[in-house]
Structures are given as C-alpha cells and as structure tokens.
Amino acid sequence: MRRSLRRIGAREVGAYTEAEQLFTTESLEEAKQRLMDNQLVLSQHCFFSWVQAGVRYFRVWEDKRLHGSIARTVPFGQIAATLKRADAEKLFIKAKRYKGDSVRFGTEVGHMQILDPTGAVKAQLSLPVTGGELIFEPAEWNEEQAAHFVNVLLVRDRSVDEAFAEADTLR
C-alpha cells in the first residue's frame, strides 16, 4: 500500500485545477510536513512538480484517483475496463504473492479465479497479463462485487484481505 504522496504526470495534472490545490511549495519534504501538520494522510494526496526560473515547485492536491474507479459494473461477458499493462501485472502479482487464509486464487494465462477458503468460486476474471480488456464471468459474486474487488486492489491499493471482505459484504 502506498504510504506517501503520489506523483502525477503532465497528462494527469490536467484533471486538477489550481483552485482545488491545497498549496504549492518549493520542497517535497515541506509538502509532506504541511500535510502531517494538518493531520492529513499522505497517501490520499498527490503532487505535480515543475521547474520555473530555475526553481522546482511542488503543487499538492487531494488525490482524485482514490474516489474513482478503473473497473465498471457491467453485465457479465462485457468489457468492464481496459487495463494498462502495469495494472494487469499488479493484479496478477498481488494474487501470486498473497499469503493469507481468507482468499485463494486460481490463475492461468489470461484468466483468474477468486475463491473463498472453502474453494467456492466468488469471481472469475478474463484478463491478459499484458493488459487489455477485463471481462467478468458469472460466479457467486455479482458484477458490482467483482468490480469493487478489482477497484479496491488497483485504485485504493488495499490488501487482498480488505478487498475480499469489502466485496463480500456488498451483497
């Protein structure tokens, strides 16, 4: 899980307006300190940096990505999202490295199953490891629960256990 501010690039900064900014500073350390002094969580904020007249500036906002989503709730068999390679790899890596007891994963090339401890299939995802179209297939969870699971892992960067618990309680 991310513990510090997220750096955003020149493309993404267009989604943030100057009016929404919290502040601009000349040091990333100062930005972090100001957030902590105001009792704000670093991982819920993002920054953009640029150089002007030989001085580096850091502009800080509340991270909009935390409130967004990647996977949409769509009927089974339809495209829920088009994932970048990095997001697809992140999903497969989290499944591969997971060491807990509350979730089990079945992974094959281009396919992933999310299972509960008893082996019941909660969700099935069709997704190339290299990124591309994410498609939910029928299982015990509905489309909303499957999308929520993916979004908690990829957007909110939470643990597998948290994502599973949240999705399982959505019913």
C-alpha positions in Angstrom: 0.0 0.0 0.0 1.3 3.5 -0.9 2.4 5.5 2.2 3.4 8.8 0.6 2.1 11.3 -1.9 1.6 10.0 -5.5 3.4 11.8 -8.2 1.2 12.7 -11.2 2.4 13.4 -14.7 1.8 16.2 -17.2 -1.2 14.4 -18.7 -2.9 13.7 -15.4 -2.4 17.2 -14.0 -4.9 18.5 -16.5 -7.7 16.9 -14.4 -6.7 19.0 -11.4 -7.4 22.8 -11.2 -5.4 25.4 -9.4 -8.5 26.3 -7.4 -8.6 22.7 -6.0 -5.0 22.7 -4.9 -4.1 22.6 -1.2 -0.8 24.5 -1.6 2.3 25.0 -3.7 5.8 24.7 -2.1 9.4 24.5 -3.1 10.2 21.3 -1.3 8.6 17.9 -1.3 9.7 17.4 2.3 7.9 20.7 3.2 4.8 19.5 1.4 4.8 16.2 3.4 5.3 18.1 6.7 2.5 20.6 5.9 0.1 17.6 5.3 1.2 15.9 8.5 0.9 19.2 10.5 -2.7 19.4 9.2 -3.3 15.7 10.2 -3.9 14.7 6.6 -3.0 11.2 5.3 -0.1 11.4 2.8 -1.3 8.5 0.7 -4.5 10.3 0.0 -2.8 13.2 -1.8 -0.8 13.7 -5.0 1.6 16.2 -6.3 2.9 17.6 -9.6 6.4 19.2 -9.8 7.9 21.6 -12.4 10.8 23.9 -12.7 10.3 27.6 -13.4 13.1 30.2 -13.5 15.5 27.6 -12.0 13.3 26.8 -9.0 11.4 23.5 -8.5 7.8 23.8 -7.3 5.5 21.1 -5.9 1.8 21.6 -6.1 -0.4 19.3 -3.9 -4.0 18.2 -4.3 -6.3 15.6 -2.7 -5.9 12.5 -4.9 -9.0 12.2 -7.2 -7.9 8.7 -8.2 -9.0 7.4 -4.7 -12.6 8.4 -5.4 -12.6 7.0 -8.9 -12.6 3.5 -10.3 -11.0 1.5 -13.0 -13.4 -1.4 -13.4 -17.1 -0.5 -14.2 -20.1 -2.6 -13.1 -21.3 -4.1 -16.4 -23.2 -7.3 -17.2 -21.1 -10.5 -17.3 -19.3 -11.0 -20.6 -18.9 -7.3 -21.4 -15.8 -5.3 -21.1 -15.5 -3.8 -17.6 -12.3 -2.0 -18.2 -9.3 -1.8 -20.4 -6.3 -2.1 -18.1 -2.8 -0.9 -18.7 -0.1 -3.5 -18.6 1.1 -2.2 -15.1 -2.4 -2.6 -13.6 -2.9 -6.1 -15.1 0.5 -7.1 -13.8 -0.3 -5.6 -10.4 -3.4 -7.7 -10.1 -1.7 -10.9 -11.0 1.3 -10.2 -8.8 -1.0 -9.5 -5.8 -2.7 -12.8 -6.4 0.6 -14.7 -6.8 2.2 -13.2 -3.7 -0.8 -13.4 -1.4 -0.1 -15.4 1.7 -3.3 -15.1 3.8 -6.1 -17.6 4.6 -9.2 -15.7 3.6 -8.8 -15.9 -0.2 -7.4 -18.3 -2.7 -6.6 -17.6 -6.3 -6.6 -19.7 -9.4 -4.5 -18.1 -12.1 -3.9 -19.3 -15.6 -2.7 -17.3 -18.6 -5.4 -14.7 -19.2 -7.7 -15.9 -16.5 -8.1 -15.5 -12.7 -10.5 -17.0 -10.2 -11.1 -15.6 -6.7 -12.1 -18.3 -4.3 -13.1 -18.3 -0.7 -11.3 -20.7 1.8 -13.8 -23.5 1.1 -12.9 -23.4 -2.7 -16.2 -21.8 -3.8 -15.6 -19.5 -6.8 -16.5 -16.0 -5.9 -15.4 -14.2 -9.1 -13.9 -15.0 -12.5 -11.9 -12.5 -14.5 -10.7 -12.8 -18.0 -7.7 -10.6 -18.4 -4.4 -10.8 -20.4 -1.3 -10.5 -18.1 0.0 -7.9 -20.5 -3.1 -5.7 -20.1 -6.1 -5.2 -22.2 -9.8 -6.0 -21.8 -11.0 -7.0 -18.3 -14.2 -9.1 -18.5 -16.1 -10.5 -15.6 -17.6 -14.0 -16.0 -20.5 -15.5 -14.0 -19.7 -16.7 -10.5 -21.1 -16.4 -6.9 -20.4 -12.6 -6.7 -22.4 -10.2 -8.8 -20.9 -7.7 -11.3 -20.8 -5.0 -8.7 -18.9 -7.1 -6.2 -16.3 -8.2 -8.8 -15.7 -4.6 -9.9 -15.4 -3.4 -6.3 -12.8 -6.1 -5.6 -10.7 -5.0 -8.5 -11.0 -1.3 -7.7 -10.1 -1.8 -4.1 -6.9 -3.6 -5.2 -5.9 -1.3 -8.0 -7.3 2.2 -7.2 -7.2 2.2 -3.4 -4.2 -0.1 -3.3 -5.5 -2.0 -0.3 -4.7 -5.6 0.7 -6.3 -8.6 -0.8 -8.0 -9.4 2.5 -9.6 -5.9 2.7 -10.7 -6.1 -0.9 -12.2 -9.5 -0.4 -14.0 -8.5 2.8 -15.5 -5.3 1.3 -16.6 -7.1 -1.9 -18.1 -10.0 0.0 -20.2 -7.7 2.2 -21.7 -5.7 -0.7 -24.4 -8.3 -1.5 
